[in-house]
C-alpha cells in the first residue's frame, strides 16, 4: 500500500495494480479497499487500478472530528496525484463521495457511480434507517460490532439470511467488523447532506450510473435522481443483482466498467 496526504494532512492509503488508463476505486460502508477483490484482477488487466482505503479504516488515517467534506478532498487528492485523466468509480457511500469529488478536480475522463445514498427535494430518510440507526449505535456502545453489522446488512441493505451466512463465512467478514464503528457517522452524513441538482449542471464528464434490479427502492430512486440531474449520463441496470454486484456478479460488473472505459474519448 502507498499513501498520499489529503488536504487536512490525513494519510490516505491506496493499492496500485495493473496497467492502462487510470481507474480509482472508492468503496462504500463498511468496507476497505479489499471490497473490490472479486473485480480488481479483471480490471487490472486493462487499467491501472488505484483501490483506496477511505479514512477511518484499513491503512488510512483519520481525524478527531469527522466531516463528509474531508472525504471529498481525500478522493480528489488521489485523483489529482495521477498524471493523466482518471476514471473514478464509487460504490454506495463511496459513490456520494465520488460525485462531490468530481466537482473538486479537473482530472477526470469518466465517472461511474453505483447507487449512492442521496436524498433530494422532499425525499426523507426511510423508516428502516431511522429505526435501525439507534440499534446499531447501542450495539457498538456495547462492543457488539458483529451485531451492529448484521443490523446494517439485514435491516438497511435487505440481505437475506443465506447471503449473510455466506458473507460471515468469508475472510472479508472481519474487514467489515473492523470498520463497523464508522457505521453511525456514515449513516447520518447522507441524511444531513442535501443533494442540489443545480450544483451538478456544469458536471459534463461522461458518467455511467449502475444499479441492481433487486436493490432497495430508495437506492434505485437515487440512481434515477442522478440520471435526471447529470447532463452526460446513462443508466445500466444489472438484472437480478442487488447493492453489491461487484461481489455477487463480478464478471458482469467488470464488463460494464470496461465497456464504459473503452467508449471514452482518447
C-alpha positions, 0 to 999 in steps of 0.5 A: 500500500502507498499513501498520499496526504489529503488536504487536512494532512490525513494519510490516505492509503491506496493499492496500485495494480495493473496497467492502462488508463487510470481507474480509482476505486472508492468503496462504500460502508463498511468496507476497505479497499479489499471490497473490490477483490472479486473485480480488481484482477479483471480490471487490472488487466486493462487499467491501472487500478488505484483501490483506496482505503477511505479514512477511518479504516484499513491503512488510512488515517483519520481525524478527531472530528469527522466531516463528509467534506474531508472525504471529498478532498481525500478522493480528489487528492488521489485523483489529482496525484495521477498524471493523466485523466482518471476514471473514478468509480464509487460504490454506495457511500463511496459513490456520494463521495465520488460525485462531490469529488468530481466537482473538486478536480479537473482530472477526470475522463469518466465517472461511474457511480453505483447507487449512492445514498442521496436524498433530494427535494422532499425525499426523507430518510426511510423508516428502516434507517431511522429505526435501525440507526439507534440499534446499531449505535447501542450495539457498538456502545456495547462492543457488539460490532458483529451485531451492529453489522448484521443490523446494517446488512439485514435491516438497511441493505435487505440481505437475506439470511443465506447471503449473510451466512455466506458473507460471515463465512468469508475472510472479508467478514472481519474487514467489515467488523473492523470498520463497523464503528464508522457505521453511525457517522456514515449513516447520518452524513447522507441524511444531513447532506442535501443533494442540489441538482443545480450544483451538478449542471456544469458536471459534463464528464461522461458518467455511467450510473449502475444499479441492481434490479433487486436493490432497495427502492430508495437506492434505485430512486437515487440512481434515477435522481442522478440520471435526471440531474447529470447532463452526460449520463446513462443508466445500466441496470444489472438484472437480478443483482442487488447493492453489491454486484461487484461481489455477487456478479463480478464478471458482469460488473467488470464488463460494464466498467470496461465497456464504459472505459473503452467508449471514452474519448482518447 
